[in-house]
Amino acid sequence: MTTEMGGAFPGPTTNAFDPGRTPGGSSSGSAAAIGACMVPAAIGTQVGGSLIWPASYCGNCAVKPAMLVSMSAP
């Protein structure tokens, strides 16, 4: 379960393929839920590797869109 959805005390999250392995970082609940076929997709945020690492640990893929930069004149 992710911290955002779990409140102040999220429950433990396990890897969908091997409970002895970590599901990853802060988006691990979403990655584990997708890996276990509980949900078809999830939305997460990433500053470091908190989206792509859990996805790869749980057999998923993650898409991190590039930031849109406006080139308009001031």
N, C-alpha and C positions, 0 to 999 in steps of 0.2 A: 504494500500500500504506500502511496506517495505521501510525503509530509503534507502537501497541500490538501489532500483529500482525507487524511487521517487525523486531522486536528493536532493537538499538542503532543500526543503520544501514539505515533503510528505503530502498528503491529509489525512483527518480523516478516521479511520478504525472502523467499527462497528462489533459486534458479529453477525454472520450469523443467529443465532437462536433467539436472543433477543437484539435489537438495544440499549436497555437501559443498557446492561452489557458490560463490557470490553472484548475485544478479547485477551487480554494478553499483553505480552512484546514485545521485538524487532522483533520477527518473527510473529507478529499478522496479518500482511497482508497476508502472506502465509497461516496461519491457517484459517483465515476468508474466503479466496478464496476457500480452500478445503472444508470447512464447507458449503459454498454456492453452491458447485458443479460447480464452475467456471473452476477448474483445477483438474485433478485426483491426482496429487502429487506435492510436492515442495521440494526444497533443502534449508536447513538453517544451521546455525552454532549455537553452544551453548558453553558458558563458565560457566554460572550459571544455570539458568532455563529458558533461553530465547527461547528455542525450545519446551520443554515438557509442560511448563505451558500454552502457547497459544494453543497448540494442544488440551490439555485437556479442556480448556475453550470453545473451538469451536467444541467439539464432535469428535475430530480426535485422532489418535494415532501417536506417534513420536518414531523414532528409533534413538538412539544415539550410534553409534558404539564405541567400546572401542579403546583406542589408542594402536597401534601396537608397542610393545617393542621388539627390536632386542636383542637377547642374544648371538650374535656372539662374538668371542674373538677378542681383539684389535690387 
